[in-house]
């Protein structure tokens, strides 16, 4: 999923697979100054079942109540979109 400004996943969003081969989940906000990934609504599930979860933005809010981000035997990759010196994970 790519968005120019905000990738917002509302409460109860579930992106998962039960496939034994897994899947890759890619969330990218590509506007360097305002792009963000926002999971603050809570009860968001990202389960790649062994695949990669790739989150790319300069600001992310991942701390909603009841969120599950997992990929057993997979990878979680968090990266900035622009060449900024850091990433803000507290607010989006």
Secondary structure, DSSP 4 states (H G I P E B T S, - for coil): -EESSEEE--TT-EEE---TT---EEEEE--TTT-EEE-TTS--EEE-TTSEEEEE-SEEE---TT-EEE-TTSEEEEE-SSS-S--B-S--
